[in-house]
Amino acid sequence: MSMLDPVRELLDFIAASPTPYHAVRRTTELLMEAGFREQTAASVWEFSPGDRRFVTRDSGSVIAFEVGREPPSFGGFRIVGAHTDSPNLRLRPRPDHTAYGYRQLGVEPYGGLLLHTWLDRDLSVAGRVTWSEGHTTRAALIDFERPLVRIPNLAIHLYREIREDGLKLNPQQHSVPIIGLEEGLDWSQLVATELRARSLGQVAAEDLLAFDLMLYDTQPPGVLGQRGEFIMAPRLDNLASCHAALAALISARRSELPPATRVVVLYDHEEVGSRSARGAGGPLLLETLERIVSGFKGGEPQGLPRALDRSMLISADMAHAIHPNYAERHEPEHSPVIGGGPVVKTHASQAYATDSTTAGVFMHLCRRAGFEPQQFSSRNDQPCGSTIGPISAARAGLRTVDVGNPMLSMHSCREMAGSADVVPMIDVLRLFFEDAALRIDPS
């Protein structure tokens, strides 16, 4: 990750990451290029200051860390968390469907997607496939990398009531994509053919066992606006935060290693509640922190609770920018704008884990990085979304602040954010990792 053009780096990262599995694969490639080494969960962990490692969980989540100069029981952890998944349409286990001469694929909505934004788009399919090979099983990532399916709108001539009633979609009936005409290959045959063509395995259709496959928009990420002010891309929520966290960790200064151990955790399954083995509600983060504490040479007794008491988590997830056509949906004094830089997210009922202490730390870092952060708080008559922050805070007892860059079209097939906001978020997260003088006082 060169950091010569962070916006271009972000767009390339998104393009290489059509699924959480591909996002983790690209993340580990960038980590290894930067000198991080994989740490397997089954091995005994032993570390010295400056060691750079990463560990993955079921190919959908990853934790990377650089061990600080002090034992974690004294130095604590500086943690940045984000999530690798985005709302989309995912294939059912038995997706083949034919109707009126068309071959279609059965799909299921994942997360709170804006379903209408997936209509009339050139979509492809990517994810993970498992098949049998002799007496064992194999798995591989696959990406068709070409327009393959489409969900066509109904012509206005057959749906004139849309003008008065608006578009109404039944997700069971109206989200089924067309992949071809009836005489085409069935899905297992198509996947097996693709695996062979990509030299991933000599697979026959009857060898396929299962898959985690999802649709994605084939239009590449890009910039828009008279001066290139905007980023247009799928999965900005939340690959933009994953990229910022990763860029900050990789580029953080190493000449003066801080006391704290630097950590980036990128979870799967945030969009569906995080209740999984590789989600924020699972044991991934706490298990990893405990093993870092116990693996540090010359560690201290009761190290984990002592380390956590000296630690802080920045939960980075995209934030709602004010929409100029729907300004009444925003809280008037807490309406971030695209291009205005990172946002601190607050909610009295703990949909966000921010409190005055953690907000103060982040705001102090922002000012040192040369900008004033924006603030988001939802209207009292609008329900508030949530993220990994409160879940991770509750699981590990961590001080947490929820932040993010402002965006529009959140949960759309194609989203919109600000080019000028990319660097400030990386800068403040890097300062969080680098600042040896920043100490989190024990409770």
N, C-alpha and C positions, 0 to 999 in steps of 0.2 A: 504494500500500500504506500504509494509514493508521496501522497499528500500534496503533489504539485497542483492538482486540480481536484479539490474535494468533491465538487458537484459532479464532475465526470466520473470520479471514482464511485460515488453513490449510485449513479445511473447504471454503471457497469455491474455493480454488486446486485442491484435489483434484477437486471436482465439475466444474470447467472443464477437467480434464486426463484424459480417459478413455484417452488414448494418449500416447506420447512426443511425437508431432507436436503434439498439442493442448497438452501441457505447455510445449513450447518456444514455441508461439504465445502462450500466456498469459504466459509469462515475458517475452517481448519487449514485450508490451503494457504490463506493469508497469514495465519498464525505460524505455520511451519516456515514460510518464507521469512518471517521476522525472528526466527530462532526459537519458537516454542516447540516443545516436544510432547507427544501424546503420553498421557499417564493412564494406563489401563485400570479399570476398577478392581480387577482381580489381583493386582500386584500389591506388594507392601510399599507404602509411601514413605520416603525419606527425603528431606529437603534441606538445602542451605540457602542463605540469603542470596537473592538474585536469580534463583532457579525460575525458569519459565516453563509452564506446563499447561496442558488442557486435557479435559476428559469429556467424552460425549455420553449421552444417554439415549439409546435406541434410535440413533441417527437423527433425532428431531430437536434435541437440546444440547447445549454445550456450555461448559464453564472453562474459562481461561484465567490463569492467575500468575502473578509474579511475586515471589516471596520477598517480604521486606527484610530490612537489616536487623529488626528486633523480633523476638518470638511473638507470635500473634497475641499471646496473653498480655504482653506489654504494648505492642504496636497497634493491635487491632486490625480490622479489615476496612478498606475503602472499596465499596462494591457498587457497580453500575449494573442494573438489570433492565432487560427488554424482552420482547417476545418475537419468535420467528414466524408465527402463523398469521394468516389474514383470512377474512371471510371469503368463501368461494363456493363452488359447486363441486361435489365429490361423487365419484362413480359408486353405484351400489354393487354389492358382491355379484349379482347376476344382472348385468346392465343391458343385455341384448333385448331389443324391443322392435317390433315391426308394426307399421300401421299405414294402410292406404298406399302401399308401394314404397314407403320410405323405411330405411333402417335408422333406428334411433338408439340413444344410450340413456338408461335410467340413471338419474343423479339425485343427490340429496343435498339441500342447503347446509352449509357449515358456517356457524356464527351468524351474526346479524347483518347479512349482506343486503344491499339495495338491489333487489332482484331485477328490477327493470333495466338497470344499467348493463346487464349481461345480454340483453337482446340485440340482435343485428351486429354482433361482433364476431370477428374471425378468431376462433378459440382453438387452442391446442390442449394436449393432455400430458401431464408429467406426474411423477411420484415414484413409488417403490413397488416392485413386483417380486413375488416368491414362487419358486418352482421346485419340482423334485428332480434330483440327479442321482440315479442309482438308489442307494439306501439312505441318502441324506437330502437336505434341502439347501437351496442357494437363494440369495436375494441380491438385487441390484437396483440402482436408480435408473430411471428411464425418462426421456423427454423426447416427444415426437418432433418438437422444434419446427413445426409447420402448421398452417391452418388446417384443422381437421374436422371441426364441428361448428355448428351455428344454431342459435335459437332465434328463428325468424319472428318478427312482429306480424300481427294480423293487419292486412291492408285496411286503410281507412274506409274503403267502400263497403267492407263487411263489418265495420265496427264504428258506425257513425255516432253511436251514443257516447263514445269516448270524449267527445267535445263537451258534453254536459256533465257526465259522471266521472270523468278522469279514468286513467288506466287502472284496471283491477286485475291482478294476477293471482291465480291459484297455483301455489308452488308445486303441487302434485301434477296438475294438468298442463300448465303453461311453461314449465321450465325444461322440458325434455328436448335436448338438442338433436339435430339431424346430422348423421354422419355419412349417409350415402343412400343409394337406392337399394331396393330389397334384395337384389341378386348379389350384393357384395359379401365380403368376408364377415364372419361373426367376430365378436370382440377378442376371444381367446386366440383365434387364428391371426388376427391383426397384431396383437401384442407379441406372439411368438415370432412372427415374421420380422417385427421391428427389433426384437432382441437379437435375432440371428444377423440381421443387416448391420447392427452396431457392434457385432462380435462380442456381445455380452454373455452368450451361451448358445449351445446347440439345443434349442428348446422346441419341442413340439407342442401344439395346442393342448394336448391331453396332459402334458407335464405341469401346466400352470396350476398353482394351488390357491393363491390369494394375492390381493394387491391393495395398496393405498394410493389411489390415483385421483387427480383433481384437474379441473379445467383452469386455463389461464388465458389472458388476452395476449395475442401475438404482436400487437402494435408495440414497437420498442419505446422505452422511456425517452423523454426528451425535454427540451426547454421551450417556453412559450412567452409571449409578451413582446412589446416593442423594444425592450432592452434585455430580453431574456430573464425577466424577473421571476418567472414561475417554473417549477418543476412539474411535469406531467408524467405520471407513472402509475402502474398498478402496485399495490402492496406497500405504499409509503407508510401506512399503518400496518406493521411497525418496523419494516426493514430499514427505514431511515434512522430510527433510534439504534437498531442493531449496528448499523454502519458507524454511527457516531461513537458508540461505546467502543467498538473494535478499533477504530482509527485512533481514539484517545489513548487506549491501552498500548497499542503498538508504537505510537509516536512519543509516548511519555519519556521524559528525560531519564537516563539511567546512570549518568555520571555521578549523581548524588542520590543513592537509593534511599527512599523515605523509610521511616520506622514501620509504617503499615504495609500489609500485604495487599496488593492491588488485585481486584477480582472483577471479571465480567461474566455475568450469567445471562444466557439467552434461552428462554423457555419456549416450549411448544404449548398449544392448547389454551392460550389465554382467552381467545375469542369464544370459547365454550365453557368458561368457568374455572379453568386451571386444575380441575380435579382429575389428575392422572399421574402416573409414575414420572413422566417427564414435564409435568406442569408445575407451576409455582406452589400448588397445594400439596405436591408430593415431597419426598425427602431429599431431593437432589441437592439443593443448596446447603442445607444443614449438615447432611452427610459429608459433603465435600469440605466445608469449613472445619468440621471436626477432624477429618483426616489430615488436613493441612496443619492444624494445631498439634496433633499427636505425631505427625511426621517431621516436625521441625526439630533439628538437632539441638539438644539441650533445653527442651521444652519444660514448661512449668506444670505443677499439679493443678487440677480443676481449670485447665487452660481454656476450654471452650466458653463457659459463661463469662470468664474474665475478658476473653477476646471480644465477645459480642458486646460487652458493656463499653468497649472502647471503639466501637465500629459504627459505620453509617452506610445506608443504602440510598443511592439515587435511582429511583424507578423512572426510567425514561420511556414514555409512550406519547404518541402524537396528541396534540391539543386542538380544540375547536377554535378556528379563527372566526371572527364575525363575518357573516354572510351579508353582503350589501342588499340583497333582495329579500332577506328575512331577518332584518336587524331586530325585530320585535321578539325573536326567539332567544335573544342573548341578554344577560344581566348587564345593564347599562354601564356600570363602572368596572366591569371585569370582562372586557370584550377584546381579546388579542387580535392583532392584525398581522397578516402575512408580511414578512420583511422586517417585523419589529423585534425579532429575536426570541430566544427561549422563554417559556411560560412556566410559572409556578402554579400548580393546580391544587385547590383547597376545597374541602367539603366538610361541613360541621359534623355530618353523620358518618364520616370515615369511609365514604366511597373512595376518597384519596387519603393517604396516610400522613400527609403534611401536617406539621404543627409549627409553632412559632420558632422553636429551636432549630429544626431542620430547614425550614424556610429561610431563617436567618443565615445559616451556613451557606446555602446555595446562593442567596442574594449577595452575600459578601464576596463569594468567588466570582459571581458575574461582574460586580463592580471592579474587582481586581483585573478581570479579563477585558474591561473597557466598555461595558454596556450595562444598562439597567434592565432587569428582567420584566416581562409582562406578567399579568395576573389573570387567572381564570377561576370563576366561581359560577355555578349554574343558577338559573332562576329558581325561585322557591316553588314555582308552579310547573317546573320541568323536572322529570326524573334525571338523575345523573348516572352516567356510565362509571365503570370502575376499571381497575387494571391490576397488575401484579403487586403493586406497592402494599396495599393493606394485607394481602394474602401472605406475602413474604415477611412483612413485619410481624404478623401474628404467629407465623410458623417459627420464626427464629428470634423474636423479641428484639428486632433491630430498629434503631432510629431510622426513619424513612422520610424522604421528600419525593413527591410525585411531580415530575416536570415533563415537558415535551415541546416540540416545535409546532407552531400554528399551521393548520391546513384546512382546506375545503374539500368537499366531496368524500368525507370519511366513510369508509365501507362501500364505496362505489367500486365498480370494476376497474375504474381508472381515476386516480386521485390527484390532488393539486396542492402544492406547497411552495415555499419561497426559496429561491436560489441563495439569497443573502442570509438565510437563517442556518445554512449548513455549517459554515465555519464557526460561528459563535458557539454552537452547541458542542462541537468537538473541542474548542478551546477551553470552555469551562469544565468539561469532563476531564480533559488532560490536566488542568490545574488542580482539580480534585485529587488526581492520582499523584501529582508531582509534589505538592506543597508539604514539605517536611515540617513546617511550623504549625500547620493545622492539626490540632490535637482534639480528639473527641473525649471530653472529660467523663470519667466514670460517673454513674448515677450517685 
